[in-house]
Amino acid sequence: MDLQSLNIFVQVAELNSFTKAAEVLGYSQPTVSFQIKQLEKELGVQLFDRIGHTISLTDAGRAALGYAQQMLQISQDMLQVEKEKKEISGIVRIAMADSLCVPLIAETFKAFKEKYPKISLEIKTAGTGDLFNLLDHNGVDIVCTLDSPIHNAVYRIVSEEKIGVHFVVSKDNPIINKEKISVDDLLCQPFMLTEKGMSYRRLFDEKMAEHDIEIAPVLEISSPEIIAKLVENNMGISFLPDYVTEKSVKEGTIQRINVEDFDVQVWKQILHHRDKWVSDAMKAVMQHLSLVSIV
């Protein structure tokens, strides 16, 4: 007894017609009749009374119909379970630089959830040192950095991308009229920076230290988007990744300035611990994050 025969039997019984069942199922009428006869032979009972050109279920047929419907429903339920098993699910914990939350999560989360509705994300933000501390102690599954490149055999680099970073000022700031700008030229400007010790802010401070300069910012805040807005309003100068200011630069409200002898290398990297078991959910998340270019 196979499911195909049971399905044909149910269709014939519900439509009360061999011909209509054949049309619905895409079979010939003789094929349907043959399948019913084979099922009757296998069960040892007559399922239909055939009188003239009409058919009707026998008592045995009515009893068999209930069982056939149950068996088909169970089959569908089993297929659904297998389908759900194949659908990737799970919770993936990600630690990242705060500055990456908007481009990697806020701007792409809708598309990610449409593709992977059963994957949930837990996001933690921290400085680079804390990110890797979490990774080393299995506090997170994946780390996304915005810092100098990390190359350590303990970690597996999934992807890396060099990120442009510049000093930025308002279009109304007179410093943009200078042909050459040195670090000293910046010292009269009020600085607005991301939190001390956080990713590219740390690189900025280290580079300033090479010039024997320590900056006391008028504002420190984790959100680079807020800083960009304040720079746009001519409230001061900042040092930000290009992806944060790209829209404003294109609109002409913010200008990037090149400063002599001030080159900072910043990379976006996606990593996991080499000893971490990589689940299907982790693979999906890492692939998604890797495909999001923020250059």
N, C-alpha and C positions, 0 to 999 in steps of 0.2 A: 504494500500500500504506500503510494507516494503522495506528496503534497499537491502535485499537479492534478492527479485524479480527484483528490478531495476538493480542490478549488473548482474543478469543472462540475462536480456534483453539487456544490453549494450554489454555483451560478445557475445551473439548470433548475434547481429547486426554488431559488428566489425569483427567477424570471418565468418559471413554469413553462419553459419552452427550450427544446434542444436547439432550434434554429436561432433564437435570440441569444442564447448563451454562446453559440458558435460565433456570432457577429461580435459580441462584446469581447470575447477572448481572442479573436483573430484566427480561429480554427475553422476547418470545414465541418459541416454538420455530420458527415459520417465519422469523423475523428471523435467528435463529442459522444456520439452514440456508442462507438466502440469502447471508449474509456469508461462509460457508465456500465456497459455490459461486463467489462473486465472487473470493475469494482464490485458489482453484484456477485460475480463468480468468486471473487476473493473472500467476500464477506459471507457468502452462502445464503443470501437473502435477496428478495426482489425489492428494489428501492422505489420503483415507480410502477403504477398501473398505467398501461398504454391502451387506451380505448379510442379507436378511430384516430383522429388527428390531435387528440388531447392527452395530456399526462397529468398525473396527480401522485403525490407521495403516498406510499403505503404506510402502515403503522410502523413497520421496521425502518422505512425510509425516514419517517419523522424522528425516530429515536437516533438514527445514524446521523441525521443532519445536525443535531445538537452537538454530538461528539466531533463531527467534522469542523464545525465552526470553532469549537474550543481548541482543536488541534491547530487550526490555521492561525488563531489568535496567539497561541503559545509560540508558534513559529515566528510570527511578526515581532513578538516581545523579545525573543532571543536575538533576532537580527538587530533590533533597536539597541539592546545591551551591547552587542558587539560593535555597533556603530559608535556608541558613546565611549566605549573603551578606546577606540581609535582616535577619538577627538581629544586633543592634547589638553590636559588640565593640571592644576597645581598652583602653589604659591611660590613666587620667586622673589627673593629679597635682594634689593639693589642698594648699594651705597654709592653716592656720587657727590661731586662738587655742586654746591648750591647753584652755581651759574649755569649748570647743564640741565637743570630741571625743566626750564621752559622749552628749549629746543628739542630735548630728548623725550620729555614726558608730556608736558602740557599741549604742545603742538601736534603730537602724533598719537596720543592715547586713544582717541576715538577710532582711528583706523586700526590700531592694534587690537582693540576690543572687538571690533567687527570681525577680524580674522581669527582671533583666539578668545572667544567669549568665556571660556572656562579657566583661563589663566588669570590669577590675581597678583598684583604687584604690591610689595611693601618697600617704600622708598625712605632711605635715611640720608641726611646730608651731613657732611663733616669735612674737616681739613684732610689733606692727603695722608698725613701720619695716622690719623684716626681711622681713615678708610681702610688702610691696610691692616691695622690692628683688628678691626672687625673681621676682615677676610681671614687673617691668620687664626682667629679663634672661632671660626665658623659662625660668626654673628650675621654674616650676609653671604650670598651665593656669588654675586657679581659686583665688581667695582668699576666705576666710570670716573676717570681722573681728568683733570684739566691742569696740567703741570708740566715740569720737565719730564722727558721720557723715562719710564721705569723699565729697566731690563734686568730681570732677576730670574734665575732658573726655578725659583719656587713658584713663580706665577706663569700662567699661560696667557699670552697676548692674543686676544680674539681679533682685534682690529686697532689700528692707530691712524691718526690723521693730524697733520700739522695745522695749527690754528693761528691766524694772524692776530696780532694785538698791537694797539697803538695808543698814544696819548690822544685825547679828544677834547675839543673845545667848541664853544658856540660859534656860529658863523659871524657873530658880532664881536668876538674877542679880537682885539687889535694884534695879538701875537701872531695871527695867521698872515700878517703882512710882512713879517721878517723873512728874508731869504734863507738864512741859516739860523737854526734854533739849537742852543746848547742846554744842558741840564740846568745850568745856572739861570738861564732865562726863565725857567719855570718857577723859580723859588718865590717869586712875588705873587704867584697864583694861589688861590684857595683850592686845596686838593679835597676831592670826595672819592673815597676808596672803599672797596669791599673789606670785610673784616680781616684783621691782622692774622697772618699765619695761614690764610686760606688760599690754596692753589696759586694762581698767577699773582695775587697780592704778595705772597711770600717771595716770588721771583722778582717782583718789582722792588721790594725792600732790599733784597740782596744786591741787586744791581745798583740801587742808590747808595748802598753802603760802600760799594767799590769807588764811588765818587766822594766818599766821606760825608754823605748827606743822610739825615734822618728826617722823614716827612712827618709832620703833625697834622693830620687831616682835620678839616672842619666838620666832616661827616664820615662816619663809618657805618655801613649797612650791608647786609648780606645780598640784597637785591641789586644786580647790575642794571636792571631795567629802570629802577627808580633813579639810580645815579645818572643814567643816560638822559632821562627826562629833565633832571636838574641841570645837567650840562647844556642841554638844548635851550634851557631858559637863562643861560649865561650866568649860572650861579658858581661856576668854577671850572676846574680841569680834572680829568680823570684818566685812568689807564685801564682800558677795557678791551675784551676780545672783539674782533671785527664783526662777528655775527650778531652781537648785541646792538651795535650801532649802524648796521648795514642799511636799514630802512631810512633812518634819519640822515645818513650820509647821502643816500640817493635823492632824498627830498631837499638836500642842501641846508638843513637846519643845524647839522653838526659837521665839523671838519676834523679829519685826522691830521696830525702833525708829526713829521719825522724829526727826531731829536738825534743830534750827532753823538756817536759813541754810546748808543743805548739800544742794544739788540738783545731781546729776550725771546728765547725759544719756548713756545707753549704747544703741548700736544694733547689731543683727546685720545685716551686709551681705554679700551674695554678689556678687563682681565678677570680671570678666576684662579683659584688656588690649584696647583697641579694635582693635588691629592683629592680634589672635590669630584664626587660622582656627578656627571653632567646628565641631568634628566632631559626628557624631550621638551619639557616646559622651559628649562634653562636654555636649551639650544634655540628654541623659538624666540625667546627674549633677546638673546645675544645676537641672533641674526637680524632681528628688527632694529636693535640699537646700532649695529654696525652699518646698516643701510641708510641711517639718518645722517646725511652729510651736513655739517654746520659751517663749512668753509664759506 
